[in-house]
Amino acid sequence: MERAGGAATKSTRRDVLRVASGAAGVAAVAGAVGGAAYLVLDQGADVAPPRAADAVEVDLSPLATGQQVMVFWRTFPVFVVRRSAQALATLRDPDHFGQLADPNSKELQQPPYAQNAARSIKPEFAVLVGVCTHMGCTPQFYPRPHASEPVADWPGGYLCPCHGSRYDLAGRVFRDFPAPYNLPVPPHRFVGDKTIRIGENPANVTFDFNSILQI
């Protein structure tokens, strides 16, 4: 793949659901009740972060395959993605592994329950802090492989608009780009088949998000 030579092409897809949590710090996708507000926005739209919350709940049931919801936890943007079977197969492909800087997630950028090829508890759903580990920009979401967009031979994943760093759909950074580490995975657990609580670990697991190498 060729390095991006300039500013990233602005996405025109409407694959990103950005969710601003209410005062209680609880967010949900479509069908929310209470104080949560939700919008479907173009990739480049600006969303002001709400007040910090120790835990944020995300209802995954409206999230279609290939879509992403963005919520805020501790003022960090967090991406929650529902990945397709094809995307999961790519994440496990040995040829794909060879393009990554840290394919086995050996660097401490995730809790122990996310140190796997999918970097998640349930392979279908990724939970990633959306802050590039190079200089803190928000990577843009381009989930589908494409021959030319946003760059040549795009495999699907994230492209940082600032300096061209690339991540796959597990948040693993590609080799030979500025970002030094994979995207962080925050503490999270399932509180039902289709509900994630970000900011809390599963039972009997201790993981301090402050211990990660870089955000």
C-alpha angles and dihedrals in degrees: 000000000000122000114251107259099202145344115349120255108258111248117242094188121110095216096120124085110194115200125193111203123228127240092283091057094242118132133182137176124240114341094038120166129202122017101340117116122202136188139174105226140174115263096256098051118119120236121187113226116244126227116302117274128194092214133015125193120212123195105217098185096094092046110109123210109279094023129117131206120202120207133167124245120177084349090298117123109240123198119212112189133185105214127206125235088252091054091050091050090053091051089058097043112118091218089055091048089058091061095055130090095215107013095164094047093238093155114084100256098120142035117268092257089061097050094109138093092277093040089220146093093242112029093221093062126056122195113194137165103240098222120113110235091222104065105339103264121147111254117228121240118240103160100173125077112244136178095228113003130118084353135343117295093004110189097195125268137084132333121195108225093207105061105353103258113163131210131184124232090276090056094252114149121235121238123263096027127112100254109095100199144033118265110275120256111217125217109277142155139185115252091182138357092282106021126087125193110206115205098038130086125224117267116292093012124114118198126155112205089207088069095069118111100237144354 
